[in-house]
Amino acid sequence: MKPRFTREAVISAITRDFDRPSECRPITEGEESQAFAICVGSEDFVLRVNRTAAGFHKDAFCHSRFASRDLPIPEVVAIGEIEDHTWCVSRRALGVTLQDLAIETLPTVVGPVSQVMSAMAEAILDGTEGFGPFDPSGIGRHASWQDFIAAITDEAHYDWKRIEAVVDRRQIDGYFRLLSEFMPRCADVRRLVHGDFGSNNVLTDQGRITAVIDWSEALFGDPIYDVANIFFWRPWLACMEAQARHIETRHPEFLQNAEALRCYQLHIGLVQIFESAKAGDAADLAWAMARCEEIATQDEKVRSASTGCQET
């Protein structure tokens, strides 16, 4: 559950370890964090409150290791505790998220967004290890990228039995089989992957990308996973649809490995199914199940369309 502290409570908490802000107002929040815009002297910051500290420490690590002019990651300046939660103060970037950007403005930013994705893929990973989700010291959880993809089928990582009452297990097992078929086509490359890229974690101002935020889901692996995230969510968000169309027309090289792209989309969908079912969010669960079915039957639709054309 997202924290719900009062403005006065968070000001009191951060003042113990950080300067007292002259201004503090609520701003657009993430799915798990409460957020405020604060001002200390002449500097603007973002204050976030979450149940756990790991994501904030991971943000700090990513800024210190990967931030550049081409990959703007806000600096984390302080982390502390408020009751049984954690607060984090980071420098505030100008702009709005892609998700909040006016639809008619989206075509002006899709090019710069692609450039940021390229900068992520080119980040130097010296001093880090492993694949998949990494900890705040840069150590990945898995021995290989394919191990990370396969982990979604492992009951030791995801307790699918726990949610069998609300999902069709035969349908889930069908997606597992598709993952196994596609997995040999997934490149075991090791690069920086945001893991949740393209909507409310990318800020833009006057056509520039000013910040890539919230690195809690960041991974070491195949950068096409971030492309897959855009394609998975394209029916849900206008900003994802605009980026998907840009990739299709300007970056067809991202789409050459169609099986890997579908594999990653199914993986993203399965994670969403599991988390929605666990949280009891019936609407999100139904959408994720329908989206995975659409991706899983993509070849059948193409074959049907092709057969129909031949018969005409």
Residue pairs with C-beta under 8 A, 6 or more apart in sequence:
1 51
2 29
2 31
2 32
2 33
2 34
3 33
3 34
3 49
3 50
3 51
3 85
4 34
5 13
5 34
5 49
5 82
5 83
5 85
7 24
7 25
7 26
7 36
9 82
10 24
10 34
10 36
10 47
10 49
10 82
10 87
11 20
11 21
11 24
13 80
13 81
13 82
13 83
13 87
14 20
14 21
14 38
14 47
14 78
14 80
14 82
14 87
14 89
16 80
17 78
17 80
18 40
18 77
18 78
18 80
18 89
19 40
19 41
20 40
21 38
21 39
21 40
21 45
21 47
22 39
22 40
22 41
23 37
23 38
23 39
24 36
24 37
24 38
24 39
24 47
25 36
25 37
26 34
26 35
26 36
26 37
27 35
27 36
27 37
27 46
28 35
28 97
28 100
28 200
29 35
30 48
30 200
30 214
32 50
32 51
33 48
33 49
33 50
34 48
34 49
34 50
35 46
35 47
35 48
35 49
36 46
36 47
36 48
37 44
37 45
37 46
37 47
37 92
38 44
38 45
38 46
38 47
38 89
39 45
43 91
44 91
44 92
45 77
45 89
45 90
45 91
45 92
46 74
46 89
46 90
46 91
46 92
47 87
47 88
47 89
48 56
48 87
48 88
48 90
49 82
49 85
49 86
49 87
49 88
50 56
50 85
50 86
50 88
51 84
51 85
51 86
52 86
53 79
53 86
53 88
54 135
54 136
54 216
55 214
55 215
55 216
56 76
56 79
56 86
56 88
57 79
57 136
58 134
58 135
58 136
58 215
58 216
58 218
59 73
59 74
59 76
59 88
59 90
59 213
59 214
59 215
59 216
60 76
60 79
60 136
61 136
61 137
61 138
61 215
62 73
62 215
62 218
63 73
63 74
63 75
63 76
65 123
65 127
65 128
65 138
66 73
66 120
66 123
66 124
66 192
67 73
67 75
68 119
70 115
70 116
70 119
71 116
71 119
71 120
71 123
71 212
72 93
72 209
72 210
72 211
72 212
73 211
73 212
73 213
73 215
74 90
74 91
74 92
74 93
74 211
74 213
75 90
75 91
76 88
76 89
76 90
77 89
77 90
77 91
78 88
78 89
79 86
79 87
79 88
79 89
80 86
80 87
81 87
90 213
93 203
93 205
93 210
93 211
93 213
94 203
94 205
94 210
95 203
95 204
95 205
95 206
95 208
95 210
95 211
96 203
96 204
96 205
97 199
97 200
97 201
97 202
97 203
97 204
98 106
98 109
98 113
98 198
98 199
98 200
98 202
98 203
98 204
98 239
98 243
99 199
99 200
99 237
99 239
100 200
101 109
101 204
101 239
103 238
103 242
106 238
106 239
106 242
107 242
107 246
108 207
109 204
109 207
109 209
110 242
110 243
110 245
110 246
111 246
111 250
112 204
112 207
112 208
112 209
113 198
113 202
113 204
113 209
113 243
113 246
114 243
114 246
114 247
114 250
114 251
115 209
116 202
116 209
116 212
117 197
117 223
117 226
117 227
120 191
120 192
120 193
120 194
120 212
120 223
120 226
121 191
121 192
121 223
122 191
123 191
123 192
125 138
125 190
125 191
125 192
125 220
127 138
128 134
128 138
128 139
128 140
128 220
129 138
129 139
129 140
130 139
130 140
130 141
130 142
130 143
130 220
131 140
131 141
131 142
131 143
131 144
131 145
131 147
131 148
131 188
131 190
131 219
131 220
131 221
132 140
132 141
132 142
132 145
132 147
132 148
132 151
132 219
132 220
132 221
133 140
133 141
133 148
133 195
133 217
133 218
133 219
134 140
134 141
134 218
134 219
134 220
135 141
140 219
140 220
141 148
142 148
142 151
144 188
145 186
145 187
145 188
145 189
145 190
145 220
145 221
145 222
146 183
146 186
146 188
148 219
148 221
149 179
149 183
149 186
149 263
149 264
149 267
150 179
150 180
150 183
151 157
151 158
152 158
152 176
152 179
152 267
152 270
152 271
152 274
153 176
153 179
153 180
155 161
158 274
160 167
160 169
160 172
160 274
162 278
163 274
163 277
163 278
166 277
166 282
166 285
167 273
167 277
167 285
167 289
168 289
171 289
171 293
172 270
172 273
174 296
175 266
175 269
175 270
175 292
175 296
178 262
178 263
178 266
178 296
179 263
179 266
179 267
179 270
181 259
182 259
182 260
182 262
182 263
182 266
183 263
185 257
185 259
185 260
185 263
186 222
186 260
186 263
186 264
187 222
187 224
187 257
187 260
189 221
189 222
189 223
190 220
190 221
191 220
191 221
191 222
191 223
192 218
192 220
192 223
193 218
193 219
193 220
193 221
193 222
193 223
193 225
193 226
194 201
194 212
194 215
194 217
194 218
194 219
194 226
195 215
195 217
195 218
195 219
195 225
195 226
195 229
196 214
196 216
196 217
196 229
197 212
197 226
197 229
197 230
198 226
198 229
198 230
198 233
198 239
198 240
198 243
199 233
199 237
199 239
199 240
201 212
201 213
201 214
202 209
202 211
202 212
202 213
203 209
203 210
203 211
203 212
203 213
204 210
219 225
222 260
222 264
224 254
224 257
224 260
224 261
224 264
225 264
225 267
225 268
227 247
227 254
227 255
227 261
227 264
228 261
228 264
228 265
228 267
228 268
229 264
229 268
230 240
230 243
230 244
230 247
231 240
231 244
231 247
231 261
231 265
232 265
232 268
232 269
232 291
232 295
233 240
234 240
234 241
234 243
234 244
235 241
235 291
236 287
247 254
247 255
248 255
254 261
255 261
262 295
262 298
265 295
266 292
266 295
266 296
269 288
269 291
269 292
269 295
270 292
272 284
272 288
273 285
273 288
273 289
273 292
276 282
276 284
276 285
276 288
277 285
